[in-house]
Amino acid sequence: MNINKDIISCCPNFYKIIYFVPYEDDKISDKLIRLYQKYIFKIDINNEEDIESVRQLDKALNKYIDDYTFRKEMQKQIFSLRVRKDAVDMLKEIINYIIKIFDNYEEYTTRVIYISKWI
């Protein structure tokens, strides 16, 4: 089987993400989509850590497309990204930062709902 097909099979939202059409003024979305495409086809399909990071990135960019609030939060936080000069793989650092933003957003926007008992 083709390696690209294996990679795309790990990304259920691949076509939704690459065919997303951002607003004219939105340059960040276009760059994120290009980073996504560049990263997923660069990974080693036999490395489980790479596969998991691709799945996380796929979920994060799907959320980015579907959730306007998350999109604004991502666009705000992406400007605070600082990559070390001695970083071996700059693309991997950027992808890890995007996944970290997604994880933080998921953690802090999920509410715990308590059902109170009325006497």
C-alpha positions, 0 to 999 in steps of 0.5 A: 500500500502507498505510504501517503494512503497510510498517512491519510488513513490516520487523518480522518479530517484531511480533506476537510482541512486542506479544502478549507477556504479561509477569509481573504485577510486570514493569512494564518489559516493558510499557513497552518494548513500548509504546515499541516500538509508539510508535516504529515507527509514528512513523518515516519509511518513506522514511528508510533510517536509521529503517528500520534502527533499527526492524529493530534494535529488532525484533531486540532486543525479540525477544531480550528475549522469548526470552532470560531472561538478556538480559531481566534484563540489559536491566532492570538497565541500563535504569535507568542511562539518562540522556537529555540535557535538550537532546535533540530526540527523547527517544524516539529517544534511548531506542530508541538506548540499547536497541539499544546494550544489545542490541549490547553483549550480543551482542558480549560473550556470543558466545564464540570457541571454539578447537579445541585439538589434542591431541598 
